[in-house]
């Protein structure tokens, strides 16, 4: 009641301006692998980054894609990290992610690895990406672990007002329903092995 008249008086002279409309075009997928090497002789570590364009965050397969990526490379016990870190000991941490956007977004795989295992690490990344959409689909145990990871962590995401604001901004940014998070956990838990298998088709290992 006290501050509003002061704000209205202070900003009374401001006029609305024209806001340019963003045009987010579709991204044509590559037709084959492309490899770029930035050579650093004597480096003790290589950083592997691979990826391709994927559908926007707001797409019908969004939640199955989240669950699938949690299994592939989205958490500590994911396939990529357990392979390159826990099994091979070539990396301190590796994984995959979707870099959220309103338009086409990047799907990325990353792995900082010891230099002498660069080639082998690339091969293992490719093996994991091919496997989850081919001869090694997500198992029932992996699905349950991913669902638990995505849902049991929810309360901790809103411990601060800033975190709540961030989720509200996310809802607005991607055009979700105002009650998006009310049903989020149920949708994650309702995701089936068939849903996750279909979502794995978003990964294109031969077009990285």
C-alpha positions, 0 to 999 in steps of 0.5 A: 500500500505504501510502495505502490504509489511511489513506484507508479509515480516513479515509472509513470513516464515509461512507455512500452516498446516494441518487442522483436519476435524471436524466430527459432528455425528448425535445425537440419540434422547432420547426415554423418559423423563429423569429428573436430580435434583441437590438438594440445600436445602434452595435455594430461587430459582430453575433453570429449564433447559430442552431440546433435540437435534434439526436439525442444524441451516442450515436446510430447516425449519430454518426460520419457526422454528425461527418464531415458537420459537419466539412465544413459548419462544423467546421474552418477549411476548412469551407464556412461559414468559407471562405464568410463569412471567406475569400470574403466577409471578413465574419467572422473565423471562423464555423462549426457544431457539435454540443454533445454531450449524453446527451440531445437536443443542440443543433446550432449555427451561429455567426458573429460578423460586421460589423454591416452584413452581418448579414442577408447573413450569415444568408442565407449560413449558411442557404444552406450548411445547405440546400446540404449536404443538397440541391443541394450534397452533400459531394464526394469531396475534401471527404470525404477532407479531413474524414476526414484531419482527424478521424483524423490529429489523434487522436495529439495528443489524448492527449498528456497524462494529463488528455486521456486521462482526458477521453476515458475520461470521455467513453466512460463519459458516453455509454455507449460500448464500452470500446474505442470509440477503438480502432475510431474511425479505421477507422469514420471512414475507412469513412464513405461519401458516401452515409453523409454524405449521409444524416447531413446530414438531421439539419440542419433549415434551416427550423426554426432 
